[in-house]
C-alpha cells in the first residue's frame, strides 16, 4: 500500500515508512540517541528530496525528544537552567543554519554538502561505537570491570559571565554552553539531527556536567532546537512534509518505547556493535554515491512552476 | 459512447462538406483531476477532416496533434569530478519551457517541416545550429556551442525519462477515411495548469487547416490541500506540524508510563 507525500511529491510504501520509523525509534530508545543521523540519510536513499528529508526529520525529532524528556523530567534529571543557556546559542545557530541551507539549495550544492557532512559524522560515530563496544565485549570476556574516570577541562571555569547551575552543581561561564548550543543549532538546521551524540560528550567533557543530568538536559534542549528548525524550514524552504512526519512520528514513538523496554532486558554491546556496522554501511553508501561516476551527469531542478 | 461521438462527428463533417478542407475536433475531457491515486490517464482526442468532398483521405494528407503544457523555469546542472568527488558545477537556466510536451502525427513528419512552421520543441536533430534566441535561457558561464547543446540535450533527455516529453507517430487511428481518434497518455508526473492542444491538417506538406483548444490539469484531494496550505500559510502549517509532534510525543510517554506501572 502506497501513500502520496504531498511535499516530497512522490508515493512511498506505507509499511516501509512505518518500519523505518519503528527501527530508528527502537534504536533511539535502546541507546538514548536521537536517531536523526540514521533517519535523514535513509530517507534520502528512499528518494525523498534532501531538503524534505532534513526538515521532516527535525519535525520527527521534536516528538521523540518530548517523549524522552518527560521520562527524565519525572526523575528530576533535567537541568532547565543549563538547557536554557544552551538554547540561547542554538537559537542563533539554527537561524544561521537554515540560512546556509537555503543558500546551498539555491547554489545546487545542498546534496553534496549534506553527503560530506553525513559521511564524516557517520564514520566517526560508527568507529567510536565499534571500538567502544568491542572493548566492552573484550573486557567482559576477561571478566574485568573498567572504571572510567570523567575528567574535564577547567578552562570553562575561568571565562567571564559565570552562572550558578544548582542542579548540575556547576559554577561556570555561560560562554561555553552558548557556543556548544550554537554549533548544535547549525548542525540541526542543516542535517536534520538533534545532535545528542555531539551534545552529550561536549556537556560531559567541556562543561563537566554530571552524567546523570546530561541525557535529560540535552533531550530537553533538543525539543526546542528542532521545533525552531521545523518552523524555520516550514517558512523558508517549505520542505516540512506533514504526512511523512506523521507516519515517522507514530512509528518512532512506539519503536522508542519498545527500545527502552528491550534495553533493560538485552545486553547492549552486541547490538551496539551491530548498529555501528549499520552506521558504517550507510556512510560507505554515501561515499560511493559521491565517488562513483554517475550514469547521468546532468540533473534538473524546477525553480518556478504553477501550483 | 464512441459510436455516438462518431455519429455526431459524421453529422459535423456533412455540415462542413461545403468547405474545401475542414477540421473538427473534440475531446472527452475539459479538465483532468489528479489525486493521490492518479496513475495516469489516456486523454481521448478525436475529430474529422475532410480534404475534398469527392474523395476520401489520401496518403498526402497528415494529421499532427501537439499538446503543450504550462511553462516552468528549470535549472540543468552538470556534475564534474573534483579530486574524485562528483559535484554539481556548471549550470544553465531554461526559462518558460513547457512542463509537458507531446507531438503525434499520422506519418513521420520531417524536422524541416516542423522548423518551417514553428512547431515543436524536440526539432533540432537536422539543424546544425539551434536558434537559441527563440528560447529564454540563462547560460551562466557557458560559451561553447557544443556545451550549450549538451545542456539542451540533457533537458530534453530528463524530460523524456520523466515521461513528460514525447514524440510519436502512427498512434492516430484513422477510421472510415475521414475520422480520426488518438489516445494521449497523461502520466501522473505532469504539472498542473492549462494545456493547449493544437491540431494541424497537413496536405502536400503545407498546413491546410488548424484548430486549437485548451484543457486544465488540476490537483485535488487532501494531499493537494496540504500542499497548498503549506505554501499559503507556512507559519500556521509549521505550527500544526509541531503540535502534532508534541501531542504524539507526549501521549507516547503517558501511555508508556501507564503500561510500565501495570
Interface residues (C-beta under 8 A of the other chain):
Chain A: X3 X4 X5 X6 X7 X11 X59 X60 X62 X63 X64 X65 X66 X67 X68 X70 X71 X74 X108 X109 X111 X112 X227 X230 X231 X233 X234 X235 X238 X240 X242 X243 X245 X246 X249 X250 X253 X254 X256 X257 X260 X290 X291 X292 X293 X294 X296 X297 X298 X299 X300 X301 X302 X303 X304 X305 X306 X307
Chain B: X36 X37 X70 X72 X73 X74 X75 X76 X77 X78 X79 X80 X81 X84 X85 X86 X87 X88 X91 X93 X99 X150 X151 X154 X155 X157 X158 X159 X191 X192 X193 X223 X224 X226 X227 X228 X230 X231 X234 X235 X237 X238 X239 X240 X241 X242 X244 X245 X246 X248 X249 X250 X252 X253 X254 X255 X256 X257 X259
